[in-house]
Amino acid sequence: MKGSASAVAHGAATIVNAIALGQGAAFGVDLWTKAEVKLTSEAGIVKAEITSDPKECPLLVEKAATKVLKRFGLENTLGAQIKTQSNIPIARGLKSSSTAANATVLATVAALDKQLEDLEIIKIGVEAAFEAKVTLTGAFDDACASYFGGAVITDNLNQQILKQTVLPREDLAVLFYVPSQKAYTINSDVSRLKTVKSIVELALKKAINGELWEALTLNGLAYSAASNQNPAIAIDALAAGAIAAGLCGKGPAVTAVTPKDAIDSVRGALQTYEGEIILAYPNSKKAEVLKP
């Protein structure tokens, strides 16, 4: 048993939100969350601190580590202290929960000097997200995109990967428009969001056929309308040169996939709205344990 370990998982962005269908798609971005886990002799006592946003509830991280201890039958023997740090704003639709769960599970497994298959690591994090009530669908698509990088299409209800693919272009950046207000997934009006199911089905078909950016835009506009969020933000980004734009997750953040030579013009369009603009790039790296 090593006793301590750190791991990093990268962020993700929505292509198709799974709330309406139970199936979804997402792609990796190079935002990140790092988790540092130290095992203790305080059996069953797991405490976490989100150092980058201390006011946020650490329940998800604590449940993720606890589930790993239970997986190896050590919940009555060991405890853990966890610190996470991230450059992903919480509760804006930017997959902060999936990324934190992946990093925490991976670091806890490493601290125990154990190994698990990639999908089991992801599924433990998804279960923790359900228990912490930070997800409605399990966000299996987000978790897979965060963990593996690239683009993934998934059946969230059955926790199966339907398709994995590399992103179709390498000359792209991702701009996120991030308003100041938070929106927690568990508070979403699911019945209203499901009214756009037929449109989201079309978006999913496009994603499966490789039309990822068309799917992202169609999905984002549909969910913006269903959740009374401003679709003009995405339209303005498209008019400024983005090849895809739409609501990320349940929002309120908006994703704009942009050729690198259009970053300035798209950023300028997004800056006409009050909020923060985050520049990221598509990610194809897997989550990993960090060397001491």
Secondary structure by P-SEA (a helix, b strand, c coil): cccccccccbbbbbcccccccccbbbbbcccbbbbbbbbcccccbbbbbccccccccaaaaaaaaaaaaaaacccccccbbbbbbbccccccccaaaaaaaaaaaaaaaaaacccccaaaaaaaaaaaaaaaccccccaaaaaaaaacccbbbbcccccccccccccccccbbbbbbcccbbbbcccccccccccaaaaaaaaaaaaaacaaaaaaaaaaaaaaaaacccaaaaaaaaaaccccccccccccbbbbbccccaaaaaaaaaacccbbbbbbcccccccccccc
